[in-house]
Amino acid sequence: MQTLNQSLLDKIVKIAQDAGEHLKDFYAKSVEVHIKSDKTPVTEADLFLSQFITEQLKQLTPDVPVLSEENCDIAFEERQKWDEYWIIDPLDGTQQFINRTDQFAVIIALVQKQIGKNHPVLGVIHAPILEKTYFAMQHFGCYLQEKGEIRPLHGLKQADYRDHNLHIAIGFVHPDHIEDNLKPPYQATFMEYGSSSLKSGLVAEGISDCYIRFGDTGEWDTAASEVLLSEIGGEIFDLHFEPLSYNERETLINPYFIMVRDSQHDWQNVFQFNKL
């Protein structure tokens, strides 16, 4: 099993940033778009980067399997034997890439089995056009490199939200859908932003208090975010307030979820997820 150290993290950050340079090349030209069987778009950039990142990880850690969004058709019977694996989304926010919003990212995460359960332990999220790289490792901390400057990200000792106003990051879900699930007296200020991983970055930075996702995502969309948020005192849970799982089911599709910056807050007193 891989030893978690600065050297490993630095190498994964470099792989993500190198992939980002390729992604910028694709972004500068017109790319062909296809529709996958699940009705989501895929581009030649997704496919090229999936192969590039997989090859780089295989050179670095030859014995560690790689699970990519673009190559995830691996039987659960095989996957459940893994004690550790890389999980990647070569282009998180393909639709944002197509729409040219700049709000897309490369995601790489390492998942290891600890006390019989799979846990993301290292995560990198790199947004090449925004020049932002979030990176975190278990018991190491969470950091943001932005335009060449690196700074640590810190959580809250404990937020009380005494003004009862939450800054909530969302995708393209209608805000009313979320407001219907807020318990009074809580109110929301919504921040519509790009890819799932970059919304988790807003939470890690403290720009948003939480990010709510009422829609399908894959485990590759959230694994790196798990590490970021855990290291600042946040967490991700489903609409039953239970943690997400990794490689413990046949499906790799996440349930709907909420990412929060302060795991100690009583979120069950904030949301009632019975109006979906």
Order of alpha helices (4+ residues) and beta strands (2+ residues): alpha-beta-beta-alpha-beta-alpha-beta-alpha-beta-beta-beta-beta-beta-beta-alpha-beta-alpha-beta-alpha-beta-beta
